[in-house]
Amino acid sequence: MKTPVMRPRRRAQALVCALSATASLAARADDSGFQPITPYRPSVSTPAQLPYPGQLEFELGGLAANDGESRRNTLPYLLKLAFNQDWGLLIGGDGYVWTGGEVGRFNGVGDTSITLKRAWIVNSANAFGMELTAKIPTAKETIGTGRADYEVNTIYSADFGPVHMDANLNATQLGFVDPGSSRTQFGGASAFTVSLSERWAILGELSGTHQAGADNGVQLLTALTFSPSKILTFDFGVARAFRPRPAANLLSIGVVLPLARLW
């Protein structure tokens, strides 16, 4: 018996409903009870800064990728909690995945990542960070790799007037690789965000990966963010993954908001 597959229109409707529900939570929340949020999405790179200590933040989005030969639609999420301004914990992954192509259609829960994060705040304009991440293979092998990955990510964030920069360099120990490929993958990303007004901002990012014995990865992303309040941010992004081949187009939409003040 085949597993029911949600059609594209129903997927879009489900995503809109999910984003609307999370946004309504923020709309009903009392702003005085929350501190300003610290969005990490939709870029590949992450900022060095942690969320406000004790404030549980939630990120939810939709990502559609199509390279002409296959499609992959996901619902990425991230929970962020800082213990203090120096240490925090991130739990995220793909809440659900739909894939389609010549090999068939598959859907199910995606992999899960757990990240321990350390931040070093230099001053109001400069910060360094480090993330230690373990990817747990919670997805079935038709969707994920079926193996655990381990990553070390180093971060530098800086403000230059109206421009905010996040630069990441990382190394990942891959649990699954193709024959002849290295188990270590190096990556880098630089994102620049420019405030257009009090509520709107535009983001541009160049990211890439290198793995011996495999094709390099190169991606260019641009996105708009809209923040109707200090505790709610929406993002709308498009990206082009030029490599590995075949090139792929990506569309994303998402929301960031706080869920609770735990202390």
C-alpha positions as CSV (number, residue, x, y, z in Angstrom):
1,M,0.0,0.0,0.0
2,K,1.5,3.3,-1.0
3,T,1.9,6.1,1.4
4,P,-0.4,9.1,0.5
5,V,1.5,11.9,-1.0
6,M,0.3,15.5,-0.4
7,R,-0.2,17.4,-3.7
8,P,1.6,20.7,-4.3
9,R,-1.5,22.8,-3.8
10,R,-2.3,21.1,-0.5
11,R,1.4,21.5,0.6
12,A,1.2,25.2,-0.1
13,Q,-2.1,25.5,1.8
14,A,-0.6,23.5,4.7
15,L,2.4,25.9,4.8
16,V,0.3,29.0,4.7
17,C,-1.9,27.7,7.5
18,A,1.2,26.8,9.6
19,L,2.7,30.3,9.1
20,S,-0.6,32.0,9.8
21,A,-1.0,30.0,13.0
22,T,2.5,31.0,14.2
23,A,2.0,34.6,13.2
24,S,-1.3,34.7,15.1
25,L,0.5,33.5,18.2
26,A,2.7,36.6,18.0
27,A,-0.1,38.9,17.2
28,R,-1.9,37.8,20.4
29,A,1.2,38.0,22.5
30,D,2.0,40.9,24.8
31,D,5.0,42.7,23.3
32,S,6.1,43.9,26.8
33,G,6.7,40.2,27.8
34,F,9.3,39.5,25.0
35,Q,12.6,40.9,24.0
36,P,13.4,41.6,20.3
37,I,14.0,38.3,18.3
38,T,17.2,37.3,16.6
39,P,16.3,35.7,13.2
40,Y,18.8,33.1,11.8
41,R,16.8,32.3,8.6
42,P,16.7,32.3,5.6
43,S,20.4,32.5,5.0
44,V,22.8,29.5,5.0
45,S,25.1,31.4,7.4
46,T,24.1,32.1,11.0
47,P,24.9,35.2,13.2
48,A,27.3,34.9,16.1
49,Q,24.7,36.5,18.5
50,L,22.4,34.3,20.5
51,P,18.7,35.1,21.3
52,Y,17.8,36.9,24.5
53,P,18.6,34.6,27.4
54,G,15.6,32.5,28.5
55,Q,13.5,33.4,25.5
56,L,12.5,30.4,23.4
57,E,12.4,31.4,19.8
58,F,10.8,29.4,16.9
59,E,11.6,29.5,13.2
60,L,9.4,27.8,10.6
61,G,9.5,27.9,6.8
62,G,8.9,26.3,3.5
63,L,11.7,25.5,1.0
64,A,11.1,24.3,-2.6
65,A,14.1,23.1,-4.7
66,N,13.9,22.0,-8.4
67,D,16.8,21.1,-10.6
68,G,14.8,20.1,-13.6
69,E,15.3,16.4,-12.8
70,S,14.0,16.1,-9.3
71,R,12.1,18.2,-6.7
72,R,12.5,18.5,-3.0
73,N,10.1,20.4,-0.8
74,T,10.8,20.7,3.0
75,L,9.4,22.4,6.1
76,P,12.5,23.5,7.9
77,Y,12.2,24.5,11.6
78,L,14.5,25.7,14.4
79,L,14.1,26.1,18.1
80,K,16.6,28.5,19.8
81,L,17.3,29.0,23.5
82,A,20.1,30.9,25.1
83,F,21.1,30.0,28.6
84,N,23.0,33.4,28.9
85,Q,24.7,35.7,26.4
86,D,27.5,33.2,25.9
87,W,25.9,29.8,25.6
88,G,22.8,28.4,23.8
89,L,21.1,25.4,22.3
90,L,19.6,25.0,18.9
91,I,17.4,22.1,17.8
92,G,16.2,22.0,14.2
93,G,15.8,20.1,11.0
94,D,13.2,19.3,8.4
95,G,9.8,18.8,9.9
96,Y,8.6,17.1,6.8
97,V,10.0,16.3,3.4
98,W,8.5,15.6,0.0
99,T,10.7,14.5,-2.9
100,G,9.9,13.6,-6.5
101,G,11.9,12.5,-9.6
102,E,12.7,9.6,-11.9
103,V,13.4,7.3,-9.0
104,G,10.0,7.9,-7.5
105,R,8.2,10.0,-4.9
106,F,8.9,9.8,-1.2
107,N,7.8,11.7,1.9
108,G,8.3,11.7,5.6
109,V,10.0,13.3,8.6
110,G,13.4,14.7,7.9
111,D,16.7,14.6,9.8
112,T,17.2,16.4,13.1
113,S,20.2,18.6,14.2
114,I,21.3,19.5,17.7
115,T,23.7,22.4,18.1
116,L,25.6,23.7,21.1
117,K,26.5,27.4,20.4
118,R,29.1,29.7,22.1
119,A,29.1,33.4,21.4
120,W,31.9,36.0,22.2
121,I,30.4,39.5,22.2
122,V,33.2,42.0,21.5
123,N,31.0,45.1,21.4
124,S,27.7,46.3,20.0
125,A,29.0,46.0,16.5
126,N,31.3,42.9,16.5
127,A,30.9,39.3,17.7
128,F,32.5,35.9,17.2
129,G,30.8,32.5,17.6
130,M,31.2,28.8,17.3
131,E,28.7,26.0,16.8
132,L,29.1,22.3,17.4
133,T,26.4,20.3,15.6
134,A,25.4,16.7,15.4
135,K,22.9,15.7,12.7
136,I,20.8,12.8,13.8
137,P,19.5,10.6,11.0
138,T,15.8,10.6,11.9
139,A,14.7,10.5,8.2
140,K,14.4,7.3,6.3
141,E,17.1,6.6,3.8
142,T,14.9,7.5,0.7
143,I,14.9,11.1,2.1
144,G,18.1,11.4,4.1
145,T,21.5,9.8,4.2
146,G,20.8,7.4,7.0
147,R,24.0,8.4,8.7
148,A,25.0,10.9,11.4
149,D,27.1,14.0,10.5
150,Y,29.2,16.2,12.8
151,E,30.0,19.9,12.1
152,V,32.2,22.7,13.6
153,N,31.1,26.1,12.4
154,T,33.0,29.4,13.2
155,I,31.3,32.7,12.9
156,Y,32.2,36.4,12.7
157,S,29.4,39.0,12.7
158,A,29.8,42.8,12.3
159,D,27.8,45.9,11.7
160,F,29.0,48.5,9.2
161,G,26.5,51.4,9.5
162,P,23.2,50.1,8.0
163,V,24.9,46.9,6.8
164,H,25.1,43.7,8.9
165,M,27.5,40.9,7.9
166,D,27.6,37.3,9.0
167,A,30.6,35.2,7.8
168,N,30.8,31.5,8.4
169,L,33.5,28.9,7.9
170,N,32.9,25.2,8.8
171,A,34.0,21.7,8.4
172,T,31.6,18.7,8.4
173,Q,32.5,15.0,9.0
174,L,30.0,13.2,6.8
175,G,28.6,9.8,7.8
176,F,27.7,8.9,4.2
177,V,29.8,9.7,1.1
178,D,30.0,8.4,-2.5
179,P,32.9,6.1,-3.3
180,G,36.1,8.1,-3.9
181,S,34.9,11.2,-2.0
182,S,36.4,12.6,1.2
183,R,34.4,12.3,4.5
184,T,35.3,15.9,5.3
185,Q,33.4,18.7,3.6
186,F,34.4,22.3,4.0
187,G,31.9,25.2,3.7
188,G,31.8,28.9,3.8
189,A,29.1,31.6,3.6
190,S,28.9,35.4,3.7
191,A,25.6,37.2,4.1
192,F,25.0,40.9,4.0
193,T,21.8,42.5,5.3
194,V,20.8,46.1,4.6
195,S,18.0,47.8,6.4
196,L,15.7,49.6,3.9
197,S,13.4,51.0,6.6
198,E,12.3,50.3,10.1
199,R,10.4,47.2,9.0
200,W,12.0,46.1,5.7
201,A,15.5,44.7,5.0
202,I,17.2,43.0,2.0
203,L,19.7,40.2,2.3
204,G,22.3,38.9,-0.2
205,E,24.5,35.8,0.4
206,L,27.1,33.8,-1.4
207,S,27.8,30.3,0.0
208,G,29.7,27.2,-1.1
209,T,31.2,23.8,-0.2
210,H,34.3,21.8,-1.1
211,Q,34.7,18.1,-0.8
212,A,37.6,16.2,-2.3
213,G,36.4,13.8,-4.9
214,A,33.0,15.5,-5.3
215,D,31.6,18.5,-7.2
216,N,31.9,21.8,-5.3
217,G,28.8,23.6,-4.2
218,V,28.0,27.3,-5.1
219,Q,24.8,29.1,-4.2
220,L,23.6,32.7,-4.5
221,L,20.7,33.8,-2.3
222,T,18.7,37.0,-2.0
223,A,15.8,37.6,0.4
224,L,13.4,40.3,1.7
225,T,12.5,40.4,5.4
226,F,9.5,42.2,6.9
227,S,9.2,42.9,10.6
228,P,5.8,44.3,11.7
229,S,7.0,44.2,15.3
230,K,10.1,43.5,17.3
231,I,8.9,39.9,17.9
232,L,7.8,38.9,14.4
233,T,9.7,38.7,11.2
234,F,8.7,37.2,7.8
235,D,11.1,36.4,5.0
236,F,10.7,35.7,1.3
237,G,13.8,34.4,-0.6
238,V,15.0,33.0,-3.9
239,A,18.3,31.2,-4.6
240,R,20.2,29.7,-7.4
241,A,22.5,26.7,-6.7
242,F,24.9,26.8,-9.6
243,R,26.8,23.7,-8.4
244,P,26.7,20.8,-8.0
245,R,25.2,20.0,-11.4
246,P,22.5,20.1,-12.4
247,A,21.8,23.7,-11.2
248,A,18.8,24.2,-9.0
249,N,16.3,27.0,-8.2
250,L,15.1,27.4,-4.7
251,L,12.2,29.4,-3.3
252,S,11.6,30.0,0.5
253,I,9.2,31.6,2.8
254,G,9.3,31.7,6.6
255,V,8.5,33.3,9.9
256,V,10.4,33.9,13.2
257,L,8.8,34.6,16.6
258,P,9.2,33.9,20.3
259,L,7.2,31.1,22.0
260,A,7.8,31.7,25.6
261,R,9.9,33.4,28.3
262,L,11.2,30.5,30.4
263,W,13.1,32.7,32.8
